Amino acid sequence: MYKIMTPGPTQVSEAVRMARSLACTNPDLDTDFVEFYKETCELISSLLKTKNETLILGGEGILGLEAACATLTEPGDNVLVLDNGLYGRGFADFVSMYGGVPTIYEASYEETMDVDALAAYLENNHDFKYATLVHCDTPSGMLNDISKICPLLKQYGILTVVDSVSATFGEPVCVDDFRIDVLCGGSQKAVSAPPGLTFVVLSTDAKQAMWNRSTPVASFYANLNTFKDYYEKKWFPYTMPISDIYGLRAAFDQIAADDHLYERHRVIAEATRQTLTAAGIKLHLKSGFSNTVTVFDIPDGITADQILDGMKQRGIMLAGSFDDFAGKVIRIGHMGSNANLPDMVETMRALDLALRDLGVKLEVPLDMFFLERVRALEN
Ligand SMILES: *Cc1c(COP(=O)(O)O)cnc(C)c1O
């Protein structure tokens, strides 16, 4: 068993694992479960500072993204796809799959989305039903400023679908203030429950657009409208994965009780970036650093696999990346339950040893420097 310091799935606490082993009731027939489900959804909404409704769906993070596109898109709809990362670009497939016409707005994959440039583009191009964007594009660690981008799009009446699967609960999100119409999250990133669940947070505008379609949704499982009035009817569109939801609730109870959640993510992420930089290792991005994941370039003369193997020999799993980034970067996931000092110090120590073993010259000892930076940033 490795310590998984990957950008999802993340480590799962004992409280979450115990909650998943509770005795099961029949989630279709026992109305107590409907109450439990609704309460859990309301807890998520309150943690995300919104009056909007949250729905938990029985499927991995991708289901939330697909369901948002499936339920919003009618054939011929124009959709703006903001692309400065692999998940960003990937939304175009979901849009086309359901008959929409994606317009890809491509920006640098090394810098956070330039809000002024987007504003200039929108002045002449704003005939879109909705826009898709990614909060943290995990393969590169790219963080986009949804607090500015979503209100900007909303000014033109463009609905927003935000993939925040790897950012929510590691980066602060205020759904109402940011005017997000559909926020998509997942269980296995900063929430730190096992993979298998996704949640979507829907604004009134998003629901109106979904309910007032003139064509049927070309899916059942990805159709969010099937949840309409589930509480009044005490009826879910399909049998809910009850044990997964018990675990998810325990994870959210821990998040709700954590007064230092965002501060801890900020300090650990900042210290990680400062440490790698001081050691002479190049961070992959120029801007847009997420506090949930740090991505660095492979030093000359060695490979990603060599680093990953060296880490595994020391009991720790880091992640490489995929597609355009395969073999070029290593990712450290310091989100959710991974964002704790002992595990991060251990990770830095293992990385120090693994890199030196491979002949990489480091300007500072990673673990000691990291600890010192954390102490300094905490003050
Ligand atoms: C993890 C993640 C998802 C969920 O999908 P995976 O199957 O785990 O890739 C969606 N979006 C982002 C940005 C993610 O990081």
The ligand as an ORCA input file, in Angstrom:
! r2SCAN-3c Opt
* xyz 0 1
  C     -10.728     14.225    -11.537
  C     -11.387     15.202    -12.394
  C     -12.608     14.924    -13.004
  C     -13.261     13.605    -12.821
  O     -12.884     12.701    -13.770
  P     -11.736     11.592    -13.773
  O     -12.386     10.393    -14.362
  O     -11.248     11.352    -12.382
  O     -10.685     12.142    -14.674
  C     -13.192     15.912    -13.763
  N     -12.602     17.120    -13.922
  C     -11.427     17.426    -13.360
  C     -10.821     18.773    -13.563
  C     -10.783     16.475    -12.576
  O      -9.606     16.762    -11.993
*
